[in-house]
Amino acid sequence: MPDTDRAFDFLHVNDREAKPRENGITEIRGPYYDPMGPRELRDILETMGNYVDSYKFSGGSFALMPEDVVEQLIGICHEHDVLVSTGGFIEHVLIRDYDQVERYVEEAADIGFDIVEVSSGFLAIDVDDMVALTELVQDHGLKAKPEINVQFGAGGASRVEELEAESAVDPTSAIEEGRRHLEAGAYKVMVESEGITEQVRDWRTDVAFEIATELGIENCVFEAADPEVFEWYIKQFGPRVNLFVDNSQIVELECMRSGLWGKKSTWGRIASYDSD
C-alpha cells in the first residue's frame, strides 16, 4: 500500500493492498452507539481513512436523520474511497413494510449507498427468499452483503440468557446459505458474532474455522465486537482477514494488522509476505 505521506515512513509496517481491497477489509460501525455527525466522520477518515474500506449504518439510524445529512455522510465516505452499507435493516422492512422492500432498495441506490446488507437474524424465512433479496439488491446496481448466523435472534445485542432460550442454528445450514448467496453473486458474506464469540459463555471457534474453510476466508467478513475477538481472528487467519469493528477500535485494529503494536501474545508476531 503506497505510504509516501505516512509519518515515520521509514518504520516497517506489514504490506497492505491498495483500495479497493479484496482482503484485509475493515468495516466500521457508523451511527448507533453514538450519533456520529459529519465532523466526527471527517476526523476519523482524515486520520485513518486509508485503512477503512466500508462504513455501516446500524439499527436503521439513517431513517432518523435528515436526508441531506445522510447524503453528506455518504459523500464524505466516497471522498475517502470508503463504501457505505445500510447495515442489516432489511429484516425490519420485511416485517413492518413488506410491500416496500423494493422501494427500500431503490431509495438506498438513489441516496448513494453502495452495499445493502441482507440480514435475517430475527426472521424465520426461507433461504430461497433470502437469495432472492440478494438478487434484488444486485438488480439495482448495489453490492449485496448477506448475513449468516448460527444463533436465532442475532444482531440485536440480546443477553446471553435470551439467546440461550432460542434455538441455535446448525452451522452446516448457515454455511449452505452463505454458499447459495455467493453463487448468486454476493459481494461478501457477513458472519454475525452472536453464537460464536459474542453473547456466549464459551467461544465457538470451531464454527468460525468451519465457515472460513467452507466459504473461503476471502469471502467472509467477521463481526469482531471486542479487541480480544479481532486479535483472535488475526492470530488464526492473519492480518488480511476481513473484519467489522466499532469505529472506536479502528486505530487499535490497524496497529495490530500492521505489526506496529500488539498484546502479549501478538507483540512482534503479526507478519505479511509479498513475493513480488
C-alpha positions as protocol buffer text, in pm:
chain_id: "A"
residue {
  index: 1
  type: MET
  ca { x: 0 y: 0 z: 0 }
}
residue {
  index: 2
  type: PRO
  ca { x: 152 y: 336 z: -100 }
}
residue {
  index: 3
  type: ASP
  ca { x: 250 y: 527 z: 213 }
}
residue {
  index: 4
  type: THR
  ca { x: 477 y: 807 z: 91 }
}
residue {
  index: 5
  type: ASP
  ca { x: 286 y: 1059 z: 304 }
}
residue {
  index: 6
  type: ARG
  ca { x: 281 y: 843 z: 618 }
}
residue {
  index: 7
  type: ALA
  ca { x: 456 y: 994 z: 917 }
}
residue {
  index: 8
  type: PHE
  ca { x: 770 y: 800 z: 1015 }
}
residue {
  index: 9
  type: ASP
  ca { x: 751 y: 620 z: 680 }
}
residue {
  index: 10
  type: PHE
  ca { x: 1098 y: 472 z: 737 }
}
residue {
  index: 11
  type: LEU
  ca { x: 946 y: 242 z: 1003 }
}
residue {
  index: 12
  type: HIS
  ca { x: 829 y: -102 z: 890 }
}
residue {
  index: 13
  type: VAL
  ca { x: 461 y: -186 z: 859 }
}
residue {
  index: 14
  type: ASN
  ca { x: 309 y: -502 z: 712 }
}
residue {
  index: 15
  type: ASP
  ca { x: 218 y: -493 z: 343 }
}
residue {
  index: 16
  type: ARG
  ca { x: -135 y: -370 z: 271 }
}
residue {
  index: 17
  type: GLU
  ca { x: -323 y: -390 z: -57 }
}
residue {
  index: 18
  type: ALA
  ca { x: -438 y: -59 z: -201 }
}
residue {
  index: 19
  type: LYS
  ca { x: -811 y: 15 z: -206 }
}
residue {
  index: 20
  type: PRO
  ca { x: -1039 y: -123 z: -331 }
}
residue {
  index: 21
  type: ARG
  ca { x: -922 y: -427 z: -136 }
}
residue {
  index: 22
  type: GLU
  ca { x: -1048 y: -783 z: -152 }
}
residue {
  index: 23
  type: ASN
  ca { x: -862 y: -893 z: 161 }
}
residue {
  index: 24
  type: GLY
  ca { x: -788 y: -717 z: 487 }
}
residue {
  index: 25
  type: ILE
  ca { x: -1116 y: -528 z: 464 }
}
residue {
  index: 26
  type: THR
  ca { x: -1213 y: -323 z: 767 }
}
residue {
  index: 27
  type: GLU
  ca { x: -1574 y: -217 z: 801 }
}
residue {
  index: 28
  type: ILE
  ca { x: -1657 y: 26 z: 1081 }
}
residue {
  index: 29
  type: ARG
  ca { x: -1985 y: 94 z: 1256 }
}
residue {
  index: 30
  type: GLY
  ca { x: -2140 y: 433 z: 1191 }
}
residue {
  index: 31
  type: PRO
  ca { x: -2427 y: 595 z: 1382 }
}
residue {
  index: 32
  type: TYR
  ca { x: -2572 y: 375 z: 1656 }
}
residue {
  index: 33
  type: TYR
  ca { x: -2384 y: 384 z: 1986 }
}
residue {
  index: 34
  type: ASP
  ca { x: -2311 y: 750 z: 1915 }
}
residue {
  index: 35
  type: PRO
  ca { x: -2476 y: 981 z: 1660 }
}
residue {
  index: 36
  type: MET
  ca { x: -2160 y: 1036 z: 1451 }
}
residue {
  index: 37
  type: GLY
  ca { x: -2216 y: 1352 z: 1252 }
}
residue {
  index: 38
  type: PRO
  ca { x: -2010 y: 1476 z: 955 }
}
residue {
  index: 39
  type: ARG
  ca { x: -1738 y: 1639 z: 1166 }
}
residue {
  index: 40
  type: GLU
  ca { x: -1663 y: 1321 z: 1362 }
}
residue {
  index: 41
  type: LEU
  ca { x: -1665 y: 1112 z: 1044 }
}
residue {
  index: 42
  type: ARG
  ca { x: -1424 y: 1353 z: 873 }
}
residue {
  index: 43
  type: ASP
  ca { x: -1189 y: 1334 z: 1171 }
}
residue {
  index: 44
  type: ILE
  ca { x: -1186 y: 953 z: 1152 }
}
residue {
  index: 45
  type: LEU
  ca { x: -1133 y: 934 z: 778 }
}
residue {
  index: 46
  type: GLU
  ca { x: -881 y: 1218 z: 754 }
}
residue {
  index: 47
  type: THR
  ca { x: -661 y: 1035 z: 1004 }
}
residue {
  index: 48
  type: MET
  ca { x: -734 y: 666 z: 936 }
}
residue {
  index: 49
  type: GLY
  ca { x: -919 y: 664 z: 604 }
}
residue {
  index: 50
  type: ASN
  ca { x: -650 y: 460 z: 428 }
}
residue {
  index: 51
  type: TYR
  ca { x: -744 y: 167 z: 649 }
}
residue {
  index: 52
  type: VAL
  ca { x: -1124 y: 189 z: 633 }
}
residue {
  index: 53
  type: ASP
  ca { x: -1297 y: 7 z: 349 }
}
residue {
  index: 54
  type: SER
  ca { x: -1664 y: 38 z: 437 }
}
residue {
  index: 55
  type: TYR
  ca { x: -1888 y: 229 z: 674 }
}
residue {
  index: 56
  type: LYS
  ca { x: -2203 y: 70 z: 810 }
}
residue {
  index: 57
  type: PHE
  ca { x: -2511 y: 243 z: 941 }
}
residue {
  index: 58
  type: SER
  ca { x: -2665 y: 35 z: 1220 }
}
residue {
  index: 59
  type: GLY
  ca { x: -3015 y: -12 z: 1354 }
}
residue {
  index: 60
  type: GLY
  ca { x: -3176 y: 180 z: 1069 }
}
residue {
  index: 61
  type: SER
  ca { x: -3019 y: 500 z: 1205 }
}
residue {
  index: 62
  type: PHE
  ca { x: -3034 y: 663 z: 861 }
}
residue {
  index: 63
  type: ALA
  ca { x: -3416 y: 660 z: 887 }
}
residue {
  index: 64
  type: LEU
  ca { x: -3396 y: 902 z: 1181 }
}
residue {
  index: 65
  type: MET
  ca { x: -3176 y: 1161 z: 1009 }
}
residue {
  index: 66
  type: PRO
  ca { x: -3244 y: 1441 z: 762 }
}
residue {
  index: 67
  type: GLU
  ca { x: -3186 y: 1307 z: 413 }
}
residue {
  index: 68
  type: ASP
  ca { x: -2929 y: 1572 z: 330 }
}
residue {
  index: 69
  type: VAL
  ca { x: -2720 y: 1468 z: 633 }
}
residue {
  index: 70
  type: VAL
  ca { x: -2729 y: 1102 z: 526 }
}
residue {
  index: 71
  type: GLU
  ca { x: -2616 y: 1211 z: 178 }
}
residue {
  index: 72
  type: GLN
  ca { x: -2341 y: 1424 z: 335 }
}
residue {
  index: 73
  type: LEU
  ca { x: -2210 y: 1131 z: 540 }
}
residue {
  index: 74
  type: ILE
  ca { x: -2212 y: 910 z: 230 }
}
residue {
  index: 75
  type: GLY
  ca { x: -2032 y: 1180 z: 33 }
}
residue {
  index: 76
  type: ILE
  ca { x: -1757 y: 1210 z: 294 }
}
residue {
  index: 77
  type: CYS
  ca { x: -1704 y: 833 z: 278 }
}
residue {
  index: 78
  type: HIS
  ca { x: -1682 y: 841 z: -100 }
}
residue {
  index: 79
  type: GLU
  ca { x: -1421 y: 1118 z: -83 }
}
residue {
  index: 80
  type: HIS
  ca { x: -1202 y: 867 z: 101 }
}
residue {
  index: 81
  type: ASP
  ca { x: -1286 y: 565 z: -120 }
}
residue {
  index: 82
  type: VAL
  ca { x: -1498 y: 411 z: 154 }
}
residue {
  index: 83
  type: LEU
  ca { x: -1807 y: 210 z: 59 }
}
residue {
  index: 84
  type: VAL
  ca { x: -2128 y: 271 z: 255 }
}
residue {
  index: 85
  type: SER
  ca { x: -2360 y: -3 z: 381 }
}
residue {
  index: 86
  type: THR
  ca { x: -2718 y: 13 z: 502 }
}
residue {
  index: 87
  type: GLY
  ca { x: -2648 y: -236 z: 777 }
}
residue {
  index: 88
  type: GLY
  ca { x: -2893 y: -515 z: 846 }
}
residue {
  index: 89
  type: PHE
  ca { x: -3214 y: -312 z: 839 }
}
residue {
  index: 90
  type: ILE
  ca { x: -3387 y: -500 z: 560 }
}
residue {
  index: 91
  type: GLU
  ca { x: -3535 y: -753 z: 802 }
}
residue {
  index: 92
  type: HIS
  ca { x: -3723 y: -469 z: 972 }
}
residue {
  index: 93
  type: VAL
  ca { x: -3863 y: -366 z: 634 }
}
residue {
  index: 94
  type: LEU
  ca { x: -3966 y: -725 z: 563 }
}
residue {
  index: 95
  type: ILE
  ca { x: -4168 y: -740 z: 885 }
}
residue {
  index: 96
  type: ARG
  ca { x: -4312 y: -390 z: 911 }
}
residue {
  index: 97
  type: ASP
  ca { x: -4329 y: -273 z: 548 }
}
residue {
  index: 98
  type: TYR
  ca { x: -4332 y: -591 z: 342 }
}
residue {
  index: 99
  type: ASP
  ca { x: -4463 y: -419 z: 29 }
}
residue {
  index: 100
  type: GLN
  ca { x: -4188 y: -155 z: 46 }
}
residue {
  index: 101
  type: VAL
  ca { x: -3883 y: -382 z: 19 }
}
residue {
  index: 102
  type: GLU
  ca { x: -3803 y: -294 z: -341 }
}
residue {
  index: 103
  type: ARG
  ca { x: -3866 y: 73 z: -272 }
}
residue {
  index: 104
  type: TYR
  ca { x: -3622 y: 50 z: 20 }
}
residue {
  index: 105
  type: VAL
  ca { x: -3353 y: -89 z: -210 }
}
residue {
  index: 106
  type: GLU
  ca { x: -3429 y: 174 z: -475 }
}
residue {
  index: 107
  type: GLU
  ca { x: -3405 y: 452 z: -214 }
}
residue {
  index: 108
  type: ALA
  ca { x: -3070 y: 316 z: -94 }
}
residue {
  index: 109
  type: ALA
  ca { x: -2940 y: 333 z: -450 }
}
residue {
  index: 110
  type: ASP
  ca { x: -3082 y: 683 z: -508 }
}
residue {
  index: 111
  type: ILE
  ca { x: -2929 y: 826 z: -190 }
}
residue {
  index: 112
  type: GLY
  ca { x: -2587 y: 682 z: -272 }
}
residue {
  index: 113
  type: PHE
  ca { x: -2542 y: 366 z: -68 }
}
residue {
  index: 114
  type: ASP
  ca { x: -2306 y: 107 z: -216 }
}
residue {
  index: 115
  type: ILE
  ca { x: -2395 y: -201 z: -12 }
}
residue {
  index: 116
  type: VAL
  ca { x: -2722 y: -341 z: 119 }
}
residue {
  index: 117
  type: GLU
  ca { x: -2679 y: -593 z: 397 }
}
residue {
  index: 118
  type: VAL
  ca { x: -2930 y: -877 z: 366 }
}
residue {
  index: 119
  type: SER
  ca { x: -2985 y: -984 z: 726 }
}
residue {
  index: 120
  type: SER
  ca { x: -3220 y: -1235 z: 886 }
}
residue {
  index: 121
  type: GLY
  ca { x: -3111 y: -1278 z: 1247 }
}
residue {
  index: 122
  type: PHE
  ca { x: -3462 y: -1216 z: 1379 }
}
residue {
  index: 123
  type: LEU
  ca { x: -3653 y: -1380 z: 1093 }
}
residue {
  index: 124
  type: ALA
  ca { x: -3782 y: -1728 z: 1026 }
}
residue {
  index: 125
  type: ILE
  ca { x: -3755 y: -1711 z: 648 }
}
residue {
  index: 126
  type: ASP
  ca { x: -3679 y: -1943 z: 361 }
}
residue {
  index: 127
  type: VAL
  ca { x: -3327 y: -1945 z: 215 }
}
residue {
  index: 128
  type: ASP
  ca { x: -3472 y: -1909 z: -135 }
}
residue {
  index: 129
  type: ASP
  ca { x: -3636 y: -1582 z: -26 }
}
residue {
  index: 130
  type: MET
  ca { x: -3309 y: -1453 z: 119 }
}
residue {
  index: 131
  type: VAL
  ca { x: -3122 y: -1536 z: -201 }
}
residue {
  index: 132
  type: ALA
  ca { x: -3396 y: -1358 z: -397 }
}
residue {
  index: 133
  type: LEU
  ca { x: -3323 y: -1047 z: -189 }
}
residue {
  index: 134
  type: THR
  ca { x: -2954 y: -1073 z: -276 }
}
residue {
  index: 135
  type: GLU
  ca { x: -3052 y: -1085 z: -642 }
}
residue {
  index: 136
  type: LEU
  ca { x: -3291 y: -790 z: -599 }
}
residue {
  index: 137
  type: VAL
  ca { x: -3015 y: -576 z: -447 }
}
residue {
  index: 138
  type: GLN
  ca { x: -2781 y: -657 z: -734 }
}
residue {
  index: 139
  type: ASP
  ca { x: -3052 y: -587 z: -990 }
}
residue {
  index: 140
  type: HIS
  ca { x: -3048 y: -228 z: -860 }
}
residue {
  index: 141
  type: GLY
  ca { x: -2674 y: -193 z: -911 }
}
residue {
  index: 142
  type: LEU
  ca { x: -2578 y: -235 z: -545 }
}
residue {
  index: 143
  type: LYS
  ca { x: -2349 y: -483 z: -373 }
}
residue {
  index: 144
  type: ALA
  ca { x: -2535 y: -743 z: -169 }
}
residue {
  index: 145
  type: LYS
  ca { x: -2377 y: -849 z: 158 }
}
residue {
  index: 146
  type: PRO
  ca { x: -2593 y: -1124 z: 308 }
}
residue {
  index: 147
  type: GLU
  ca { x: -2558 y: -1210 z: 674 }
}
residue {
  index: 148
  type: ILE
  ca { x: -2532 y: -1565 z: 804 }
}
residue {
  index: 149
  type: ASN
  ca { x: -2558 y: -1660 z: 1168 }
}
residue {
  index: 150
  type: VAL
  ca { x: -2568 y: -1960 z: 1397 }
}
residue {
  index: 151
  type: GLN
  ca { x: -2798 y: -1807 z: 1655 }
}
residue {
  index: 152
  type: PHE
  ca { x: -3163 y: -1712 z: 1608 }
}
residue {
  index: 153
  type: GLY
  ca { x: -3213 y: -1360 z: 1742 }
}
residue {
  index: 154
  type: ALA
  ca { x: -2862 y: -1250 z: 1648 }
}
residue {
  index: 155
  type: GLY
  ca { x: -2796 y: -887 z: 1572 }
}
residue {
  index: 156
  type: GLY
  ca { x: -2982 y: -709 z: 1847 }
}
residue {
  index: 157
  type: ALA
  ca { x: -2747 y: -713 z: 2147 }
}
residue {
  index: 158
  type: SER
  ca { x: -2967 y: -965 z: 2326 }
}
residue {
  index: 159
  type: ARG
  ca { x: -2850 y: -1101 z: 2661 }
}
residue {
  index: 160
  type: VAL
  ca { x: -2683 y: -1443 z: 2685 }
}
residue {
  index: 161
  type: GLU
  ca { x: -2986 y: -1583 z: 2868 }
}
residue {
  index: 162
  type: GLU
  ca { x: -3224 y: -1459 z: 2598 }
}
residue {
  index: 163
  type: LEU
  ca { x: -3019 y: -1617 z: 2319 }
}
residue {
  index: 164
  type: GLU
  ca { x: -2983 y: -1944 z: 2512 }
}
residue {
  index: 165
  type: ALA
  ca { x: -3362 y: -1963 z: 2525 }
}
residue {
  index: 166
  type: GLU
  ca { x: -3369 y: -1958 z: 2145 }
}
residue {
  index: 167
  type: SER
  ca { x: -3261 y: -2245 z: 1927 }
}
residue {
  index: 168
  type: ALA
  ca { x: -2912 y: -2240 z: 1781 }
}
residue {
  index: 169
  type: VAL
  ca { x: -2869 y: -2273 z: 1404 }
}
residue {
  index: 170
  type: ASP
  ca { x: -2678 y: -2568 z: 1261 }
}
residue {
  index: 171
  type: PRO
  ca { x: -2352 y: -2425 z: 1122 }
}
residue {
  index: 172
  type: THR
  ca { x: -2393 y: -2655 z: 820 }
}
residue {
  index: 173
  type: SER
  ca { x: -2717 y: -2484 z: 721 }
}
residue {
  index: 174
  type: ALA
  ca { x: -2564 y: -2138 z: 773 }
}
residue {
  index: 175
  type: ILE
  ca { x: -2271 y: -2236 z: 550 }
}
residue {
  index: 176
  type: GLU
  ca { x: -2502 y: -2371 z: 282 }
}
residue {
  index: 177
  type: GLU
  ca { x: -2699 y: -2046 z: 288 }
}
residue {
  index: 178
  type: GLY
  ca { x: -2376 y: -1850 z: 254 }
}
residue {
  index: 179
  type: ARG
  ca { x: -2274 y: -2066 z: -42 }
}
residue {
  index: 180
  type: ARG
  ca { x: -2609 y: -2001 z: -211 }
}
residue {
  index: 181
  type: HIS
  ca { x: -2561 y: -1626 z: -171 }
}
residue {
  index: 182
  type: LEU
  ca { x: -2209 y: -1635 z: -311 }
}
residue {
  index: 183
  type: GLU
  ca { x: -2326 y: -1840 z: -609 }
}
residue {
  index: 184
  type: ALA
  ca { x: -2589 y: -1570 z: -667 }
}
residue {
  index: 185
  type: GLY
  ca { x: -2309 y: -1311 z: -689 }
}
residue {
  index: 186
  type: ALA
  ca { x: -2298 y: -1167 z: -335 }
}
residue {
  index: 187
  type: TYR
  ca { x: -2012 y: -926 z: -266 }
}
residue {
  index: 188
  type: LYS
  ca { x: -1916 y: -1077 z: 72 }
}
residue {
  index: 189
  type: VAL
  ca { x: -2089 y: -1277 z: 344 }
}
residue {
  index: 190
  type: MET
  ca { x: -2129 y: -1111 z: 683 }
}
residue {
  index: 191
  type: VAL
  ca { x: -2069 y: -1357 z: 971 }
}
residue {
  index: 192
  type: GLU
  ca { x: -2267 y: -1245 z: 1275 }
}
residue {
  index: 193
  type: SER
  ca { x: -2078 y: -1278 z: 1603 }
}
residue {
  index: 194
  type: GLU
  ca { x: -2365 y: -1384 z: 1831 }
}
residue {
  index: 195
  type: GLY
  ca { x: -2344 y: -1754 z: 1891 }
}
residue {
  index: 196
  type: ILE
  ca { x: -1972 y: -1759 z: 1800 }
}
residue {
  index: 197
  type: THR
  ca { x: -1777 y: -1501 z: 2003 }
}
residue {
  index: 198
  type: GLU
  ca { x: -2047 y: -1270 z: 2137 }
}
residue {
  index: 199
  type: GLN
  ca { x: -2316 y: -1332 z: 2399 }
}
residue {
  index: 200
  type: VAL
  ca { x: -2196 y: -1686 z: 2458 }
}
residue {
  index: 201
  type: ARG
  ca { x: -2043 y: -1842 z: 2767 }
}
residue {
  index: 202
  type: ASP
  ca { x: -1773 y: -2016 z: 2560 }
}
residue {
  index: 203
  type: TRP
  ca { x: -1650 y: -1906 z: 2218 }
}
residue {
  index: 204
  type: ARG
  ca { x: -1747 y: -2139 z: 1930 }
}
residue {
  index: 205
  type: THR
  ca { x: -1415 y: -2106 z: 1749 }
}
residue {
  index: 206
  type: ASP
  ca { x: -1484 y: -2435 z: 1572 }
}
residue {
  index: 207
  type: VAL
  ca { x: -1774 y: -2266 z: 1394 }
}
residue {
  index: 208
  type: ALA
  ca { x: -1556 y: -1975 z: 1279 }
}
residue {
  index: 209
  type: PHE
  ca { x: -1300 y: -2219 z: 1137 }
}
residue {
  index: 210
  type: GLU
  ca { x: -1570 y: -2424 z: 965 }
}
residue {
  index: 211
  type: ILE
  ca { x: -1725 y: -2117 z: 800 }
}
residue {
  index: 212
  type: ALA
  ca { x: -1385 y: -1985 z: 687 }
}
residue {
  index: 213
  type: THR
  ca { x: -1287 y: -2324 z: 545 }
}
residue {
  index: 214
  type: GLU
  ca { x: -1610 y: -2395 z: 363 }
}
residue {
  index: 215
  type: LEU
  ca { x: -1688 y: -2048 z: 224 }
}
residue {
  index: 216
  type: GLY
  ca { x: -1333 y: -1920 z: 179 }
}
residue {
  index: 217
  type: ILE
  ca { x: -1179 y: -1672 z: 418 }
}
residue {
  index: 218
  type: GLU
  ca { x: -1169 y: -1410 z: 141 }
}
residue {
  index: 219
  type: ASN
  ca { x: -1549 y: -1425 z: 105 }
}
residue {
  index: 220
  type: CYS
  ca { x: -1626 y: -1360 z: 472 }
}
residue {
  index: 221
  type: VAL
  ca { x: -1642 y: -1050 z: 689 }
}
residue {
  index: 222
  type: PHE
  ca { x: -1638 y: -1149 z: 1056 }
}
residue {
  index: 223
  type: GLU
  ca { x: -1801 y: -930 z: 1315 }
}
residue {
  index: 224
  type: ALA
  ca { x: -1541 y: -868 z: 1588 }
}
residue {
  index: 225
  type: ALA
  ca { x: -1714 y: -668 z: 1856 }
}
residue {
  index: 226
  type: ASP
  ca { x: -1423 y: -657 z: 2102 }
}
residue {
  index: 227
  type: PRO
  ca { x: -1044 y: -620 z: 2073 }
}
residue {
  index: 228
  type: GLU
  ca { x: -999 y: -971 z: 2214 }
}
residue {
  index: 229
  type: VAL
  ca { x: -1212 y: -1101 z: 1929 }
}
residue {
  index: 230
  type: PHE
  ca { x: -1033 y: -927 z: 1643 }
}
residue {
  index: 231
  type: GLU
  ca { x: -700 y: -1021 z: 1798 }
}
residue {
  index: 232
  type: TRP
  ca { x: -810 y: -1387 z: 1792 }
}
residue {
  index: 233
  type: TYR
  ca { x: -915 y: -1363 z: 1424 }
}
residue {
  index: 234
  type: ILE
  ca { x: -582 y: -1206 z: 1326 }
}
residue {
  index: 235
  type: LYS
  ca { x: -388 y: -1469 z: 1520 }
}
residue {
  index: 236
  type: GLN
  ca { x: -577 y: -1750 z: 1348 }
}
residue {
  index: 237
  type: PHE
  ca { x: -620 y: -1614 z: 994 }
}
residue {
  index: 238
  type: GLY
  ca { x: -352 y: -1346 z: 961 }
}
residue {
  index: 239
  type: PRO
  ca { x: -364 y: -967 z: 917 }
}
residue {
  index: 240
  type: ARG
  ca { x: -563 y: -985 z: 590 }
}
residue {
  index: 241
  type: VAL
  ca { x: -877 y: -1129 z: 749 }
}
residue {
  index: 242
  type: ASN
  ca { x: -1191 y: -919 z: 680 }
}
residue {
  index: 243
  type: LEU
  ca { x: -1339 y: -768 z: 998 }
}
residue {
  index: 244
  type: PHE
  ca { x: -1625 y: -550 z: 1115 }
}
residue {
  index: 245
  type: VAL
  ca { x: -1547 y: -342 z: 1424 }
}
residue {
  index: 246
  type: ASP
  ca { x: -1678 y: -40 z: 1609 }
}
residue {
  index: 247
  type: ASN
  ca { x: -1540 y: 291 z: 1481 }
}
residue {
  index: 248
  type: SER
  ca { x: -1368 y: 346 z: 1816 }
}
residue {
  index: 249
  type: GLN
  ca { x: -1149 y: 39 z: 1751 }
}
residue {
  index: 250
  type: ILE
  ca { x: -1006 y: 126 z: 1408 }
}
residue {
  index: 251
  type: VAL
  ca { x: -671 y: 252 z: 1540 }
}
residue {
  index: 252
  type: GLU
  ca { x: -611 y: -46 z: 1770 }
}
residue {
  index: 253
  type: LEU
  ca { x: -708 y: -288 z: 1493 }
}
residue {
  index: 254
  type: GLU
  ca { x: -480 y: -130 z: 1234 }
}
residue {
  index: 255
  type: CYS
  ca { x: -187 y: -108 z: 1474 }
}
residue {
  index: 256
  type: MET
  ca { x: -228 y: -482 z: 1519 }
}
residue {
  index: 257
  type: ARG
  ca { x: -274 y: -558 z: 1147 }
}
residue {
  index: 258
  type: SER
  ca { x: 33 y: -351 z: 1061 }
}
residue {
  index: 259
  type: GLY
  ca { x: 258 y: -510 z: 1322 }
}
residue {
  index: 260
  type: LEU
  ca { x: 324 y: -172 z: 1484 }
}
residue {
  index: 261
  type: TRP
  ca { x: 177 y: -276 z: 1817 }
}
residue {
  index: 262
  type: GLY
  ca { x: 17 y: -571 z: 1988 }
}
residue {
  index: 263
  type: LYS
  ca { x: -57 y: -751 z: 2311 }
}
residue {
  index: 264
  type: LYS
  ca { x: 143 y: -1014 z: 2494 }
}
residue {
  index: 265
  type: SER
  ca { x: 57 y: -1294 z: 2251 }
}
residue {
  index: 266
  type: THR
  ca { x: 77 y: -1085 z: 1933 }
}
residue {
  index: 267
  type: TRP
  ca { x: 366 y: -846 z: 2000 }
}
residue {
  index: 268
  type: GLY
  ca { x: 608 y: -870 z: 1709 }
}
residue {
  index: 269
  type: ARG
  ca { x: 438 y: -1180 z: 1567 }
}
residue {
  index: 270
  type: ILE
  ca { x: 199 y: -1046 z: 1303 }
}
residue {
  index: 271
  type: ALA
  ca { x: 356 y: -1051 z: 958 }
}
residue {
  index: 272
  type: SER
  ca { x: 282 y: -1048 z: 587 }
}
residue {
  index: 273
  type: TYR
  ca { x: 492 y: -1156 z: 289 }
}
residue {
  index: 274
  type: ASP
  ca { x: 489 y: -1003 z: -58 }
}
residue {
  index: 275
  type: SER
  ca { x: 661 y: -1234 z: -307 }
}
residue {
  index: 276
  type: ASP
  ca { x: 676 y: -969 z: -581 }
}
